[in-house]
């Protein structure tokens, strides 16, 4: 357990506004401060594509930039940055912003396997201490247009801000025929490796 009153336990900051990431950490019993990073992800992604950066490398870069930016505001704290990219046969997908965008994205992923490049980085006082990359693989089933209509109409408000347009921990599980990878990594934060790092560094009791 973390404890804000214990002088020998460093503080923990999550550089993300993601409800899923916060839920994962708090459900695991961590006392975490939320301080979202503000970076121009769109511009960074465009530059990365132009430079031929692999999606796994870009996920780590984005997670690091988020944690580094927030670290300046929290001296001595362990700052967790995370990012997730969806890669389907070389095509990158971002968060759908509209109902039509969601429909098009799910149609493009239907019947195909994609990977979620999920990175987590820990920075302290501007220095990266650790990082981890998970790459769960998910296969969407060949669902009908009727199912797609029902899903979009019923759950769009919940999933428009999620990479892939689904919540694997909710009704989004119905989109899939096969899932290979742990649920926390699919939700955007490889939790078990992060907990191991925090234990090894005195943030959590080992």
N, C-alpha and C positions, 0 to 999 in steps of 0.2 A: 504493500500500500504506500502511496505517497502521503506526505504530511507537511502542510505549509508551516506548521509551528516548529518543526524540527530544524534546527539551524544547520545540521550537517547534510540535509537533503536538498539538492538543487531544485529550483523551480522548473516546471515543464510548460512549454508554450507550443500551441499548434498554430502554424502559419496558414490557416485555411478556414474558410467559412462553410465548408462542407458539413451538412448535418450528419451524413453517414460516418465521416471520419470522427467527428466529435462523439457520436453515439458509440462507436467501437471503443474508444478510449475510456469514456465514462462507464460503459457497461463492464469493462475490465477492471474497474475500481480505481482508475487514475484520476487525480485531481489536476486538471489541465486548464490553463488559461488560453482563451481563444483570441488571437490577434491576426486577422487575415492580411496576407500580403497583397499589394497592388502592383502588378507588373503587366506589361503589354504582351500578353501571351500570343495574340494574333500576329504581331510583328515578329516576335521571336520564332514562331513556327514558320512563317514565310521565309525568314532568313535561313532557318535550318534546312528547309526543303531545297532552297537555292544552293546551299553548300553541300547537299547530299548527306546530311546527318541521318543516321538510322533512328527509327522511332524510339528504340530502347535508350539510345544515348540522349535524345531530346527529352525524354521523360525525366531522366536524372538531372539534366541541366535545368529544367523548369523547377523541379523540386528544390534543387540547391539555391536557385535565385530567390525563390520564395522564402526559404529559411534564412538565407543571408540578409535579405532586406529586413526581416522582422528582428533578427538577432541584434541589430544596432539599437533597437528600442528596449532590449532586455539584457543588460550586462549580466554575465554569469549564468544565464538560463540555458537549458537545453531546448533548442528550438527545432521542432519537427516540421519539415516541409514535405509535401507529397504531390505527385502529379500522375495522371493516367492518360494514355493515348490508346486509341483503338485502331488496329491495323488489320485490314482484311485483304490478303493477297496483294500487298503492296500499296493499297489505297488507304489513306488516313481519313478517319471520320472524327468530326468535332461534335460538341453538344448541339443537338437540333434546337433551333430557336423558335420554330413555328409548328403548327399542327401539320402543315404540308411537308415541312422539312422532316418531321418525325416519321410521317408515312413513307416518304421517299427513302429515308435511311433504313427503316426496317424492311422495306421491300428489297433494297440492295443487299441486305445481310441475310435475307431469308434463304434457307437451304444451304448456307455456307458456314465455314468455320472462320472465326476471327480470334485475334489475340488482344488481350489487354496488357499493355506495357505499363506496369504499376510500380512507380519508384517512390522510395522514402529516403530522406536525407536528414541527418541530425547535425546542426551547426551550433557552436558555442563561441560567443565573442568573435563572430565573423569567420571562424575556422571550421571547415567540415571535419567532423569526427568519424562519421560512418555513413554508409549508404547501402541500400539493398534494392534489387530489382526482381519483381515477380512477373511471370508471364503466363497467366492462366489462359487456357484455350476453351472457347465456347462455340458450340455448333447450334445455330438456329434451325428449328425444324421447318419443313415446308408447309407452314400454316396457310389456311385459306384466306381469301380476301375478306370474307365475313368475319373471321376471327380478328384480322387486322383492323377492320372498322370498329369492332367492339372494343379492342384494346386501346386504340387511339382516342375514341370518344370517352372511354371510362377513366383513363389514367394519364392523359397528356399532361395535366397540370402537375402531376407528381414527378414526371420523368423528363420533362423538357430540359432540365439542367443537369442531366446525367449523361455522361459519355455512353453512347450506344442506345440511349432512349429506353432504358429499362432499370428496374430495381430488382436485382436477383433475389433479394430477401422478401419480396412481395409478389404480386401477380405476374411480374416479369418472368418468373420461373417458367410460366406456361409457354414462353417463346422458344424454349430450348429442348433439344433432344439429347444433348450431351454437354457435360461441364467437367473440365479437368483443371483443378486448381482450388485453393482454399477460398472460402467465402469472403474473408476479410480483404484479400487481395482484389477480388472482383468488385468489392464495395469501395475500393480506392485506397486501402492502407494495409500493407502486409504486417499484420499485427504480431504474430508469434516471433518473427525475427526482431521486430522493434522492442518487444517486451524483453527479449534476451539481452539486447544491447543495454536497455535501461537498468536491468538487474546488474549487469557486469560493471556498470558505472555508478552504482549507488543511488540511482533515482528510485528504484524499487528494492524492497527487501528480497534477498536471494534465498 
